[in-house]
Amino acid sequence: MRAKKTALSKLNSPTWGDYVIAFIIFVLALSCLLPFMHVLAISISGNAPVMARQVNLLPIDVNFEAYLSVFRDGQMLYSLWYTVRMTVIFVIIGMFVTICAAYPLSIKGLRGRTLFAFIFMFTMLFGAGLIPDFLLFRDLGLINTMWVLILPPAFAPFNILIMRTYFQSTIPESLYEAAELDGSGRIRTLFSIVLPLSKPILATIGLFFAVGRWNAFGDAMFFVTDRSLMPLQLILRNMILAEGFEQMTLHEATITVTTPEVLQAAMIMFATIPIIMVYPFIQKYLIKGVMIGAVKG
């Protein structure tokens, strides 16, 4: 018995490889955390220390004038609300499309599912290009509308293949057979069995959609010219690159904040904090998904 406990303690004791992996993860975590802390420190520091390049990780002359200036500006609040609304609609439509495509592909009895999976994968490797996309969206009347930022990227083959693989590897075939014996149709099986057992992958794919849409601004650069339809990230990008900085509607901000660096840092935090607040609500599902993958691996 004592020999068995000794063997288990040796098995559970950390090795040099564990320390190396922990150190690498620690370095990667710092590489993400330190820039965030630096921008946060600048956003709540005074103008003089920022101009003198004295602010690193800790703020100097703490004040929140930059944030007050951002919140006083009507354009920025409108852009925030517009981006939140667009992201929510995009996640709902994207999840609907992904589930409707992944669920049939995970059923063994579907004829031609290999062909459909190949077609989806083909679109990941080859695309028509920017000009054909622009001409197509123009003919469909999507240019300068919110839907040009929602409908085209809602079809995500990578997410479809991930969800299909999860359905195939996690949902036992016996559950489908039992549901069929009980007279349950495919739609009822999806809502009663598959989706309740797939919360980890649903949360993960939903996070992919939300973060991808929130941080994206490339499509808006080419397909949207109306300022009221520009997402928050595009406005932030134009501000950081000083493109049209004089056209920013921060008229009241210029009264209290005269340093562009402080205002830009506050804008970055203004655009980053909302999406960060999503993580605590789905963290348990993400961890569960990782654990399921680890057990099955």
C-alpha positions in Angstrom: 0.0 0.0 0.0 2.8 2.4 0.9 4.6 1.5 -2.4 1.4 2.3 -4.3 1.1 5.7 -2.6 4.8 6.4 -3.3 4.2 5.6 -7.0 1.2 7.8 -7.2 3.0 10.7 -5.5 5.8 10.4 -8.0 3.3 10.3 -10.8 1.6 13.5 -9.6 4.8 15.4 -8.8 5.8 18.1 -11.3 8.6 17.4 -13.7 11.1 19.7 -15.4 8.9 19.6 -18.4 6.0 20.9 -16.4 8.1 23.8 -15.1 9.2 24.7 -18.7 5.6 24.6 -19.9 4.5 26.8 -17.0 7.3 29.3 -17.7 6.3 29.5 -21.4 2.7 30.1 -20.5 3.7 32.7 -17.9 5.8 34.6 -20.6 2.9 34.4 -23.1 0.5 35.7 -20.4 2.8 38.6 -19.7 3.1 39.4 -23.4 -0.7 39.9 -23.4 -1.0 41.6 -20.0 1.8 44.1 -20.1 0.7 46.0 -23.2 -2.8 46.1 -21.8 -1.5 47.5 -18.5 0.6 50.1 -20.4 -2.3 51.4 -22.4 -4.5 51.5 -19.3 -1.8 53.4 -17.4 -1.5 56.0 -20.2 -5.3 56.4 -20.4 -5.6 57.5 -16.7 -2.4 59.5 -16.5 -1.8 63.2 -16.8 -0.8 64.9 -20.0 2.7 66.0 -18.9 4.0 62.5 -17.8 2.7 61.0 -21.1 4.3 63.6 -23.2 7.6 63.1 -21.3 7.4 59.3 -21.9 7.4 58.7 -18.1 4.4 56.3 -18.0 5.1 52.6 -18.2 3.0 50.2 -16.2 1.8 52.5 -13.4 -0.2 55.7 -14.0 1.2 59.1 -13.0 -1.1 62.0 -12.0 -4.2 59.8 -12.1 -7.2 61.4 -13.7 -10.2 60.2 -15.8 -10.6 63.3 -18.0 -10.0 61.2 -21.2 -12.8 58.8 -20.3 -15.1 61.6 -19.4 -14.3 63.2 -22.8 -15.1 60.0 -24.6 -18.4 59.5 -22.8 -19.4 63.1 -23.5 -19.0 62.5 -27.2 -22.2 61.4 -28.8 -20.6 59.8 -31.9 -18.5 57.4 -29.8 -21.4 56.3 -27.6 -23.5 55.8 -30.8 -20.7 53.8 -32.4 -20.4 51.6 -29.3 -24.1 50.9 -29.2 -24.1 50.3 -33.0 -21.2 47.8 -32.7 -22.7 46.0 -29.8 -26.0 45.6 -31.7 -24.3 44.5 -34.8 -22.2 42.0 -32.9 -25.2 40.4 -31.2 -27.1 40.1 -34.4 -24.0 38.6 -36.1 -23.5 36.0 -33.4 -27.2 35.0 -33.5 -27.2 34.6 -37.3 -23.7 33.0 -37.4 -24.6 30.4 -34.8 -27.9 29.6 -36.6 -26.0 29.1 -39.9 -23.3 27.0 -38.2 -25.7 24.7 -36.3 -27.9 24.2 -39.4 -24.8 23.2 -41.4 -22.9 21.2 -38.8 -25.7 19.1 -37.5 -26.7 17.4 -40.8 -23.0 16.8 -41.6 -22.6 15.0 -38.3 -25.3 12.5 -39.1 -24.0 9.3 -40.6 -27.1 8.7 -42.7 -26.7 11.9 -44.7 -25.9 11.1 -48.3 -23.2 13.2 -49.9 -22.0 14.7 -46.5 -18.4 14.1 -47.6 -19.0 16.2 -50.7 -20.6 19.0 -48.8 -17.8 19.0 -46.2 -15.3 19.2 -49.1 -17.2 22.2 -50.7 -17.2 24.0 -47.3 -13.4 23.3 -46.9 -12.8 24.5 -50.5 -14.2 27.9 -49.7 -11.6 28.2 -46.9 -8.7 27.7 -49.4 -9.9 29.7 -52.4 -11.9 32.9 -52.7 -13.0 35.2 -55.5 -11.2 38.3 -54.2 -12.1 41.7 -53.1 -13.3 43.2 -56.4 -15.8 40.3 -57.2 -17.1 40.5 -53.6 -17.6 44.3 -53.9 -19.5 43.9 -57.2 -21.6 41.1 -55.8 -22.5 43.1 -52.7 -23.2 46.1 -54.8 -25.6 44.2 -57.0 -27.3 42.8 -53.9 -27.7 46.2 -52.4 -25.6 45.5 -49.3 -23.0 48.3 -49.8 -23.3 51.0 -47.1 -25.7 48.8 -44.9 -25.1 47.0 -41.7 -25.9 43.7 -43.3 -22.7 43.7 -45.4 -20.8 43.3 -42.2 -23.2 40.5 -40.9 -24.4 38.2 -43.7 -21.1 37.4 -45.6 -19.0 36.5 -42.6 -21.9 34.6 -40.9 -20.9 31.6 -43.1 -17.7 30.4 -41.4 -16.6 27.0 -42.8 -13.9 26.6 -40.1 -16.5 27.0 -37.3 -18.8 24.6 -39.1 -16.2 21.9 -39.4 -15.2 22.3 -35.7 -18.8 22.0 -34.6 -19.4 19.0 -36.8 -16.4 17.3 -35.4 -17.6 18.0 -31.9 -21.0 16.5 -32.6 -19.5 13.4 -34.1 -17.0 12.8 -31.3 -19.1 13.8 -28.3 -22.7 12.8 -29.0 -23.0 9.0 -28.8 -24.8 7.3 -31.7 -26.9 5.4 -29.1 -28.6 8.7 -28.2 -29.7 9.2 -31.8 -31.0 5.7 -31.9 -32.8 6.0 -28.6 -34.4 9.3 -29.8 -35.5 7.7 -33.0 -37.1 4.7 -31.2 -39.0 7.2 -29.1 -40.4 8.8 -32.2 -38.3 12.0 -32.0 -37.6 13.7 -35.3 -34.3 15.3 -36.3 -35.3 18.8 -35.3 -36.6 17.7 -31.9 -33.4 15.6 -31.4 -31.3 18.7 -32.1 -33.0 20.9 -29.6 -33.6 18.2 -26.9 -30.4 16.2 -27.0 -27.6 17.7 -29.2 -27.7 21.3 -28.2 -28.0 20.8 -24.4 -25.0 18.5 -24.6 -23.0 20.9 -26.7 -22.8 24.0 -24.5 -19.0 24.1 -24.4 -18.7 24.1 -28.2 -21.6 26.6 -28.6 -19.9 28.9 -26.1 -16.6 28.6 -27.9 -17.9 29.2 -31.4 -20.1 32.0 -30.1 -17.0 33.6 -28.6 -15.1 33.2 -32.0 -18.0 35.0 -33.8 -18.2 37.8 -31.2 -14.5 38.5 -30.9 -14.0 38.2 -34.7 -16.8 40.7 -35.5 -15.9 43.0 -32.7 -12.3 43.4 -33.7 -12.8 43.4 -37.5 -12.7 46.6 -39.5 -11.2 45.5 -42.8 -14.5 44.7 -44.5 -16.0 48.0 -43.2 -13.1 49.9 -44.8 -14.1 48.7 -48.3 -17.8 48.3 -48.1 -19.0 51.1 -45.8 -18.5 54.8 -46.4 -21.3 56.2 -44.3 -19.8 57.3 -41.0 -22.9 56.3 -39.0 -22.5 52.7 -40.2 -18.8 52.4 -39.3 -18.0 50.0 -36.4 -16.1 51.2 -33.4 -12.9 49.5 -34.4 -12.7 51.3 -37.7 -13.2 54.7 -36.0 -10.5 53.8 -33.5 -8.2 52.7 -36.4 -8.7 56.0 -38.2 -8.0 57.9 -35.0 -4.8 56.1 -34.2 -3.5 56.5 -37.7 -4.6 60.2 -37.6 -6.8 59.7 -40.6 -9.5 62.2 -40.4 -8.6 63.0 -36.8 -9.9 66.5 -37.3 -13.2 65.1 -38.3 -13.7 63.3 -35.0 -16.7 64.5 -33.2 -14.8 64.9 -29.9 -15.4 68.6 -29.7 -15.9 68.6 -26.0 -12.9 66.3 -25.5 -10.6 68.9 -26.9 -11.6 71.2 -24.1 -10.3 68.9 -21.3 -7.9 66.6 -23.1 -5.2 68.2 -25.3 -2.9 65.2 -25.6 -3.8 62.8 -28.4 -1.8 59.9 -26.8 -4.0 60.0 -23.7 -7.2 60.2 -25.8 -6.1 57.4 -28.0 -5.3 55.2 -25.1 -8.7 55.9 -23.5 -10.4 55.1 -26.9 -8.5 51.7 -27.0 -9.7 50.8 -23.5 -13.2 52.1 -24.4 -13.3 49.6 -27.3 -11.6 46.7 -25.5 -13.4 46.5 -22.1 -16.8 45.5 -23.5 -15.6 42.4 -25.2 -13.4 41.4 -22.2 -16.5 41.5 -20.0 -18.0 38.6 -22.1 -15.3 36.1 -21.0 -16.4 35.6 -17.3 -19.9 34.5 -18.4 -18.6 31.7 -20.7 -15.4 30.8 -18.9 -16.8 27.6 -17.3 -18.0 26.3 -20.7 -14.6 27.0 -22.3 -12.9 25.1 -19.4 -15.3 22.3 -19.8 -14.6 22.1 -23.5 -10.9 21.9 -22.9 -11.3 19.2 -20.3 -13.5 17.1 -22.6 -10.9 17.4 -25.3 -8.2 16.4 -22.9 -10.0 13.3 -21.7 -10.9 12.2 -25.3 -7.3 12.9 -26.4 
